[in-house]
Amino acid sequence: MNYKQAIDHPIFKTIGNAADELGVDCYIIGGFVRDYLLKKESAKDIDLVAIGSGIELAKKVAERLPGKPKVSIFKNFGTAMIKHKDLELEFVGARRESYQRDSRKPIVEDGSLEDDQNRRDFTINALAIGLNPHNHGVLLDPFNGIDDLENKIIRTPLDPNITYSDDPLRMMRAIRFAAQLNYEIELKSLQAITENKERIHIVSKERIVDELNKILMSNKPSIGFKLLHQTELLSYILPELKALQGIEEIEGQMHKDNFWHTLEVVDNIAKTTDNLWLRWAALLHDIGKAPTKRFDKKIGWTFHAHEFVGSKMVYKLFKRLHMPLNDKMKFVQKMVLMSSRPIILSEDHVTDSAVRRLVFDAGDYVEDLMTLCEADITTKNPRKQKRYLKNFQIVRQKIIEVEERDRIRNFQPPVSGEEIMKVFNLRPSKEIGIIKEAIKEAILSGKIPNEHDAAYNYMLQKGLEMGLKYSKK
């Protein structure tokens, strides 16, 4: 079957003619072809394989393009890249690969198109379309990748044990594609991932996290995390999450399975936000429950301070996985630490004071926190679910009212430390901090409005209580 319509962009004709001039065959391969067949918007990064030198072909193509764009050459990998308008074209010579046990970096030799398709991770990524004039638009599908696309199957071209052992990152990629496309991983392939799970140790943390991020950003992330759990990869990558799995029963009292609950929360939040770090917060919001789980004969199962413990665990987890230890990590920590606060508010009568403290502590992230807490509603009882959501709406409305009136978000004290020093003729000292904290508490508790005059008078009162002397204004 001919797929000329897939390559009707003028760039492909230019590449095909350049390949003909060099006397090499050239094919577009991988994600571009797969996405076209799936009727998805085609990726802007395009893989091209030449039966010969990919670098020489890239140079020849650049000569034919307007402005003669720069060719970036990566000699170690035998590849070259051209950026043309909104496209990134990566050229590689067809190759055969072999691997050593302790590395996922292959030993590379020149090879045929068949060799190159054999080394691909999945059949749906081994599809190739010819670009030369003599085979322009001809699809080469040696592993029935089109059938796997139609049947929604992730399968490796060769023996999956070899494919995954050679490059264990492919195990993560298989699970990521299953999550993104909502495909099934072929049974033999799934078993091979389980058998090779320990090989994940040779993959860099950065590459693992890149795949985790893509799983988290899929429409239904639970698909990927269920597969990570099923293949036992989760124990190697996110043991904190794996530790949540299971239900214990003592004296007839059980707690919910916090692992499966977490996956529901992540799926819920995926419906409402594309914020990767808020999705990470949903994934990690209960990780403190495993180390804090206790059974009390009087009250049953408890998880005291699990939010605090979980927020501390976030730092260790991010550090271990070489994730950013910057404001992104601090955001996730804050969300985990505060994850129960709006829930507690929604169960009680919502006071202005409690809402002020919530807004003060959450700052600019109060909407994200509310989104997380709403995603945390996983009850299957429609009546309860409706009540919880209604209560959260009350909290949201109260946040708007309190914020409009009291301006607590990004709170700045109405009376500065310099003003306190001047009034009481103080040098820098702990007394200044005590007075500032007292003013803040008075505003948050509703004793005084968030205004300068009220705060100034309260400052004078507090100073007198502390035995400080001041000059009249």
N, C-alpha and C positions, 0 to 999 in steps of 0.2 A: 504494500500500500504506500502511496506517495503522500507526503505531508509538506508539500511546497508552501501551503498557506501558513505553516508554523514558522517559516523562515522568510517571510516576505519583506522583512526589514532590509533596506539596501545594504547594510553592513555585511550581511551574510553572503551576498553576491560578491562583494569586494573580497571577502576572505576566501571564498571558493576560487575566484580567478587568481588570487595571489598564490594559493596552494597549487593550482594547475601550472602556473609559471615556474614554480620550484620543482614540479614533478612529484609532489607528495599528495596523498589523500588526506582530507581533513573532515572531521565530524564534530558536530555540537552534541554534547553528552551530559547526562545527569539531570540536575534540578530543573533547568529550563525546559527540557523535553517532558519531564514528569509533570510539571505544572501546566504546560500547554495541554497535555492529554487529560488532565484533571479539570480543564477549563478554568484554571485559577490565573490570576494576574501573574505574568511571567516575571521571574526574578531579573534584576538588573545586572547581577553578576553571572557571567556566562562562561562555562567551561568548554574549551575547545581542545580536541586531541588530534595531533598530526602524526601520521605514520612516517616519522622522520623527526627533524628538529623543530620543536615548538618555538624555540627562541628565534630561529631564522625566519620562520613563518610570521611571527609577530613583527619582526623588523620589516619584512616585505609588505605586510598589511599597513603598517604605519606610514610607509612611503606613499601609499595610495590614498591615504585619508587626508581631508582638508586640514591644513595647518601642521601636518606631519607630527602627530602627538608623540610625546616621550614614551619610550619603551622601558619599563622597569624590569630588569633582569635579576632573577634569583638563581644564581649558578648552582648553589648547593642542592636546590630542588629541581633543577633543570626546567624551570618555568619562566614565563615572561608575562607581563601584564600591560595592557593599554587601557587608559581611560578615554572614552570617546563619548562626548555629550553626557547623557545620564547612564551610560553603560560601562561596566568593568569587564573587559575581555581577558580571560586568563588562558594562556596557551601552554600546552605541555606535549612532549613527544610520547607516543604510545610506549608503555613500559611493562616489564614483568617485575614483580616484587617478591622478595623473600625476607623472612624475619628471623632475628635472634631472640632467644627466650626472654632476655631481660630488658628488651627495648621494643617500643612500638615504631621506631624509625626503621624503615625498610632498607634492604640492600637492593638497589635499582639497576636493572639492565634494560637496554632497548628491547622492544617487543612489538608484537602485532596488535591490531585492534582487538582481536580475540583475547590476547593476554591482558590488555587494558581493561576490557569488560569483565574478565575473570576477577580482577583485583578490586572491583567495586564492592561497596558494602552490601547493597541490596539490589534485587532484580529491578525494582522500580527506578533505581538510579543508574542502571546499566544500559538504558535505552539511548540509542545514538541515531542522529539524522545526518546523512551525507550532505556536504556543501559544495563539492566539485561539480562542474557542469555535467559530468557523465553520470553522477548519482545524486543530483540535487534533489533533496526532499525525500530520499529513500530512507525508510526506518529500518534499523537493524536491531532485532530483539531476540538475542540468542537464548534467553532464559525465561521467555514467556512473561516478561514484565507487564505487558498490557493486560494479560489475564489476571495477574496479581493486583493490578490497579482496579480492575472491574470487580474482583472478589474481595478487595480490601484486605490484602494479606501482606505482611512484612516477611520477606524470605531472602536468604543469602544466595548469591549465585553458586557458590561452592559449598562444601561441607561446613555447616555453621560452626562446628568445633574449631576448625582451622581458621575461619574468618574471624571469630571472636578471640581466639587465643593469640593470633598474629597481632591484632590491634584491638585491645579490650575497650577502647573508646566506642567502638561500634556497638557494644552492648547498650551503652547509654543512648546512642543515636537510634537504635532500634526502638527503644522504649519511648524516646522523644517523638519519633515519627508516628508511633502508635497513638500517642496522646494528641499530637497535632492533627492527624488525619482521621482519628477514631477508627484505626485499623486493628486487626488481630495480628499478633505475632505467631507465625507458623509453629506448631507444637515442637518439632525437632529443634527449631531455632530457640524457642523458649527454654527448652531443657538444656541446650548448649550454654545459654547465658548462666543458668544456675550452676552448671558444672565448671564454668570458667570464672565464676564470680570473684575469686581471690586475685585474679589477674588484674582487677581494677587498680591494684596498688601501684602498677607501673604507669598509670595515667596521671598527668599533672592535675593538681587540685583546680587550677584555673579552667582547664578544659571540662572537668566534671561539673564545675559550677555553671559554665556556659550552657551545658545541656540541661542542668536543673532549672536555670532561668527560663529556658525555652519551654520546658514542661510546665513551669508555673504560669507562663504567659499563654498557655493553650486555653481553649474555651472550657475544657473540663479537666483540670489538672489531676484530679483523682485517678484518672485512667493511668497516667504515668506512675504515680506513687503506689498504686495497687500493684503494678508490674514490678516496680523496684522492691516492694515487699515480697511478692510472690517468688521472685528470682533470688531473694536473699541479698541483693546488692545493697539494700537499705541499711543493713547492719554494718556495712563497711563505710557507707557514705554519711548517713545521718542516724547514728545509733540512738541519739536523744529522742528521735521520732519513733524508732522501732520500740524503745522502752515503754512507750505508752500503750502498746498493743496488749490486749488480754483483759479478762475480767476475773477478779477474785471474789470469793464468797466466804464470809465468816459469820457463823451464827445466823445464817439465813439472809444476811445483808450483802448486797452486791453494789458495785459502782459501775458506771457506764464504761464502755471501751473507748478510752480517750483518743486512740489512734484513728479509729473509723469516724469518730465525731470530728476530729481535726480535718479529715479529708472532706467531710460535708461542708465544714466552715470554709475551706479553701474554694470549693466549687461555688458556694454561695457568693463569696466575695468576688470571684472571677466574673460573675454576672453584672457587677456594679462598678468595677474599677479596673483600669489598665495600669495602675501604679504597681510596678514590680515589687517595691519594698513594702507596700501595704499587704501584698500577697504573701511575702516572706513573713510578715508579722502574723498573718492568719495561720500560716504553717507552723509557726513556733510559739503561738500564744499559750499553749498548754504544756510546753516541754518541762516546766517546773513541777508538774503533777507527779511524775514518776519518782523523783527523789524525796518528795514531801508527803507521799501517801502513807497514812496511818489509820489504824482501826481503833476506835474508842467504843467501849462497850455501851456507854450511855447514848452517844450520838451517832455511832456508825463510822463510815469512812470519812476522813478529812484530808484536806490538801492545804493546810495552813501556810500562808505566805508563798504559795506556788508562783504568784506573779513576780514577786521580788526575786526568788531563786531563779525563775525562768529568765528574767532580764539579765541576770549575771551570766547565765549559761549562753546567752546570745553572743556575748563578747568572745567566749572561748570557742564557740562553734565557728564564728566568722574568722577568727584567727587561724584555726586549724584548716579551714578550707581556703585560706588566702583570699578571703573576701575583703572588701574595703572597710577599714576600721575608722571611718570618718563619720560625717553627718548621717549617711545612709544607715550605718550600724546603730548610731544613737537614736535615730528615728524608730527602728525596729525595737530597740530596747525600751523606749518610752511607750510604744504601743503595747508591748508585752506586759510591762509594769502596770499600766493603767487599764488593762483589758477588762477588768471586772468592775471598774468604778461606775460607768453609766448603767451597768446591769443592776448594781445595788441601788442606785438612784431610782431606777424605773420600778423597783419592787416596793419602795417606800414612798411616802408623801414627799414630793419634790420641793425642797426649800430653796429659797434664793441663795442662802449661804452655801449650801452644798453645791449648787450650780456655779456660783462664783469661784469656789475652790477648784472645781473641775476645769473651768475655762482658764483659770490662772495656771494650773499645772500642765494642761494640754497645750496651751498657747495656740499657735497657728494650726496645730494638728487636731483640733477638737472635732472637726468634721470627719477626718480620717478615723478617729477613735470611734465615733458614732457608727460609721460604716462597718468597722470591724465588729462592733458589738451586735449590730443588726444581723450580720452574717453568722454570728455565734448562736443564733436561734435555730436549733435543729430538731426541736420537738415535732413529733408526728401527730400531735393532738391539735387539730385545726383551731379549736377554741382558745387553747393556750397560746398558740402562735399569733392569733389575731390580737389577743390581749397584750402580749409582749410588744408587738409592733406598735400598737396604739400607745402604750406607755412610753416607748422610745420617741414617738412623735411629740408627746407632751414634753419630754426632756429637751428635744430639739427646739421646740417653741420657746421653752423657758430660757434656753441658752441665748436665743436671739433677743428676748426681752431684757435679760440681765446685761448682755453685752451692750445693747443700745443705751441702757440707763447708766451702767457703772463702768464701762470701758475697761474691763479687766484684762482682756487679751493683750499680751506683750506689756504687762503692767510696769509702769514706772512710778516710783513713790512721788506723791505730790510735793513732799518736802525733801530736799536733798540733804546729803550728809554735810555739805558745806554750810547750808543754812543752820543746821542743828549746831555745828561747831561755833558758828558766829553768835547765835542766840545765847548759848550757854558758856561761851568763851572756853571752848574745849580744844585740846589737841587731838589728833587721831587716837581713838581709844575704843574699848569694847562698849562703852556707854552709847556711842553713836549707833552701833549695830543693834543694840537692845531697843533703842527708841524707834529706829526704822522698822524693825521686825514687829514692834507693838503697833505701829501705824498700819502696816500691811495687814496684820491680823484683825485690827479693828474694821478696816475696809471690807475684808473678805467675810467677816462675820456679820456685817451690816450695822455695826455700831455707829459708824460715821460714813458719809458719802465720800466718793473718790474725788474730792475737791481740795484745793490748797488751804482755804481758810479753815475748814473743818479739821484737816490734818494738822494744821499749825496749832490750833487750840488744843488738840489732843496731845501734840508733842509737848506743849507747855505743861499740861496736866501730868503727863508721864514723867517729865523732868523733875517736877516738884515731888512726886512720889519717890523718886530716886535720890532726893536731897540735893538736886542741882540748883544753882542760882542763875537767874537770867536778867538781862536788861530789858525793860519794857519796849515794845515795838515803836 
